[in-house]
């Protein structure tokens, strides 16, 4: 609904950030979308992007309380969820955006 949702720290930023990663050919493989609450928009984004099997990637929504195995990748667009995820996982930020979106790798 906003002209550039990536400028905001809100769930709307997820779709824009994923589109940005696709445009820059940075998504390959399996990614976790970190979201604390039930958010229909995030479920929508994952279903739409996963529907096209030629994309070369899969998105899976998870809670920031999940502890992931090393080399797992995650996308987080909420600062509080990013901090909470860091408490459970040792991570390296691969990329970030102006709207508090992060592509991270679990060490």
Steps between C-alpha positions, in 0.01 A plus 500: 500500500798730549712624209815334638427260788870424532538845656295384799568258779185300434391164361435665162876530454543122457348490151705795380823358643441158342429670164825695539694179568339331197577799277866486606512122455588444867249228588603139441393209718299492821423810711319548827273803534516602866176632646386495862125518452242357265523736205284413201705727273815296568314176431374660179853600390638153568218327310526734200878475474503122564234439235751565220734201524732654241603772748780281637413571864250402769371722782393359836340713776640437851497660844805701615522254789610216268859391529624420151787280388823655371490631143124559520383824340233734631323819398390734779326837458413600853769635734355336812480163325856543373622555858296207630631272223859600589442382858439143372737493204851619429460685172687693236311774315549444128292797390278765653265767368400848608174361637650268764491191278782252533622198311697297754702181510511285813860424599 
